Amino acid sequence: MIDWFDTAPRRVLALVSAIGVGMLAYGLYLQHVVGLEPCPMCIVQRYALVLVVLLAALTATSNNRGVLIAGSVLMVGAAGFGAFVAARHSWLQWYPPEVSSCGRDFYGMIETFPLQRVIPMIFRGSGDCARVDWTFLGGSLANWSFVSFSVFTLVALVLIVRLARRRALRPSHA
């Protein structure tokens, strides 16, 4: 498996992108078919996943080692941010706030308040963010989102190290 990182970084990135698209599609299925409404933190995680998918897909189109490294670095940032939000969301589910208020939805917050007030409101969470509507193997959507973002971050870090190491080992012709 590690050899695959060395010989096919573009395939690895394409696979990350495809998995992310599948996750987004499943999230939309849960929302529009099953009827689970996403909370503000779910929406932020969805945006982070869209960013990871786009970065992985765009980076996979290049054969330039520098572009592959730069795209993977950006992917670490996006996936790391998604993991942070998912971890905070999981924490809210494990330790719900004393006072549970449903609060505004994500778009209502953005339309009503300036961005500098919206961001803290999102991370504070709400009664909606603390509710667990779906589980798989004992983990909530936020838990599985954290695992996925962590794996995407790890994959991107391995790509960066492998690509940088290969660049350093390349003989110079000067």
C-alpha positions as CSV (number, residue, x, y, z in Angstrom):
1,M,0.0,0.0,0.0
2,I,2.8,2.4,0.8
3,D,4.4,1.7,-2.6
4,W,1.1,2.9,-4.1
5,F,1.7,6.3,-2.6
6,D,5.1,6.4,-4.3
7,T,4.0,5.3,-7.8
8,A,0.6,6.8,-8.1
9,P,0.0,10.0,-6.1
10,R,-2.5,11.1,-8.6
11,R,-4.5,8.0,-8.2
12,V,-4.5,8.4,-4.4
13,L,-5.8,12.0,-4.8
14,A,-8.4,10.8,-7.3
15,L,-9.5,8.1,-4.8
16,V,-9.7,10.7,-2.0
17,S,-11.9,12.9,-4.2
18,A,-14.1,10.0,-5.2
19,I,-14.6,8.9,-1.6
20,G,-15.4,12.5,-0.6
21,V,-18.0,12.8,-3.4
22,G,-19.6,9.6,-2.1
23,M,-19.7,11.0,1.4
24,L,-21.3,14.2,0.1
25,A,-23.8,12.2,-1.8
26,Y,-24.7,10.1,1.2
27,G,-25.1,13.3,3.3
28,L,-27.5,14.7,0.7
29,Y,-29.3,11.3,0.8
30,L,-29.7,11.5,4.5
31,Q,-30.9,15.1,4.3
32,H,-33.3,14.9,1.3
33,V,-34.5,11.3,1.5
34,V,-34.2,10.2,5.1
35,G,-35.1,13.7,6.4
36,L,-32.2,14.5,8.7
37,E,-31.6,18.2,8.7
38,P,-28.0,19.3,9.1
39,C,-27.0,21.5,12.0
40,P,-24.7,24.5,11.6
41,M,-21.6,22.4,12.4
42,C,-22.7,19.8,9.9
43,I,-22.9,22.4,7.2
44,V,-19.4,23.7,8.0
45,Q,-18.1,20.1,7.8
46,R,-19.9,19.7,4.5
47,Y,-18.1,22.8,3.1
48,A,-14.7,21.5,4.4
49,L,-15.4,18.2,2.6
50,V,-16.3,20.0,-0.6
51,L,-13.0,21.9,-0.3
52,V,-11.1,18.6,0.3
53,V,-12.8,17.0,-2.8
54,L,-12.0,20.0,-5.0
55,L,-8.4,20.3,-3.9
56,A,-7.8,16.5,-4.3
57,A,-9.5,16.5,-7.7
58,L,-7.6,19.6,-9.0
59,T,-4.3,18.4,-7.6
60,A,-4.8,14.9,-9.2
61,T,-4.9,16.6,-12.7
62,S,-1.3,17.6,-12.4
63,N,1.8,15.6,-13.0
64,N,4.1,18.3,-11.6
65,R,5.6,17.2,-8.2
66,G,5.5,20.8,-6.9
67,V,1.8,21.1,-7.6
68,L,1.2,17.7,-6.1
69,I,3.0,18.8,-2.9
70,A,1.3,22.2,-2.8
71,G,-2.2,20.7,-3.3
72,S,-1.6,18.1,-0.7
73,V,-0.5,20.8,1.8
74,L,-3.7,22.7,1.1
75,M,-5.6,19.5,1.5
76,V,-4.0,19.0,5.0
77,G,-5.3,22.4,5.9
78,A,-8.9,21.8,4.7
79,A,-9.1,18.3,6.1
80,G,-7.5,19.4,9.4
81,F,-10.1,22.2,9.7
82,G,-12.9,19.6,9.0
83,A,-11.4,17.3,11.6
84,F,-11.4,20.2,14.1
85,V,-15.0,21.0,13.5
86,A,-16.0,17.3,13.6
87,A,-14.1,16.9,16.9
88,R,-15.9,19.9,18.4
89,H,-19.2,18.6,17.1
90,S,-18.5,15.2,18.7
91,W,-17.6,16.8,22.0
92,L,-20.9,18.7,22.0
93,Q,-22.7,15.4,21.4
94,W,-20.9,13.7,24.2
95,Y,-21.2,16.6,26.6
96,P,-24.4,18.5,25.6
97,P,-24.9,22.0,26.8
98,E,-26.9,22.5,30.0
99,V,-29.4,24.7,28.2
100,S,-30.5,23.3,24.9
101,S,-31.7,25.8,22.5
102,C,-32.3,25.1,18.8
103,G,-31.0,28.5,17.7
104,R,-31.0,29.7,14.1
105,D,-30.0,27.6,11.1
106,F,-26.7,28.2,9.4
107,Y,-28.1,30.4,6.6
108,G,-30.3,32.4,9.0
109,M,-27.2,33.2,11.0
110,I,-25.3,34.4,7.9
111,E,-28.2,36.5,6.7
112,T,-28.8,38.1,10.1
113,F,-25.4,38.6,11.7
114,P,-22.0,39.8,10.5
115,L,-19.4,37.1,9.9
116,Q,-17.4,38.0,13.0
117,R,-20.5,37.0,15.1
118,V,-21.5,34.0,13.0
119,I,-18.3,32.1,13.4
120,P,-18.3,32.0,17.2
121,M,-22.0,31.1,17.1
122,I,-21.3,28.1,14.8
123,F,-18.6,26.7,17.1
124,R,-20.7,27.2,20.2
125,G,-23.2,24.8,18.7
126,S,-26.8,24.5,19.6
127,G,-29.3,22.0,20.7
128,D,-29.4,20.7,17.2
129,C,-25.6,20.2,17.2
130,A,-25.8,18.1,20.4
131,R,-28.5,15.8,19.1
132,V,-27.5,12.4,17.6
133,D,-30.0,11.4,14.9
134,W,-28.0,8.7,13.2
135,T,-25.4,6.1,14.2
136,F,-23.3,3.4,12.6
137,L,-21.3,1.0,14.6
138,G,-21.8,3.2,17.7
139,G,-20.5,6.3,16.0
140,S,-22.5,9.4,15.1
141,L,-22.1,11.3,11.8
142,A,-19.8,13.7,13.6
143,N,-17.6,10.9,14.9
144,W,-17.4,9.3,11.4
145,S,-16.7,12.7,9.9
146,F,-13.8,13.1,12.3
147,V,-12.4,9.7,11.3
148,S,-12.8,10.5,7.6
149,F,-11.1,13.9,7.9
150,S,-8.3,12.5,9.9
151,V,-7.7,9.8,7.3
152,F,-7.7,12.4,4.5
153,T,-5.2,14.5,6.5
154,L,-3.0,11.4,7.1
155,V,-3.1,10.5,3.4
156,A,-2.2,14.0,2.4
157,L,0.7,14.1,4.9
158,V,2.0,10.7,3.6
159,L,1.9,12.1,0.0
160,I,3.8,15.2,1.0
161,V,6.5,13.2,2.8
162,R,6.8,10.7,-0.1
163,L,6.9,13.4,-2.8
164,A,9.3,15.6,-0.9
165,R,11.6,12.6,-0.2
166,R,11.5,11.6,-3.9
167,R,12.5,15.1,-4.9
168,A,15.4,15.1,-2.4
169,L,16.7,11.8,-3.7
170,R,16.6,12.8,-7.3
171,P,20.2,13.2,-8.7
172,S,21.2,16.7,-9.8
173,H,22.5,17.1,-13.3
174,A,24.5,20.3,-12.6
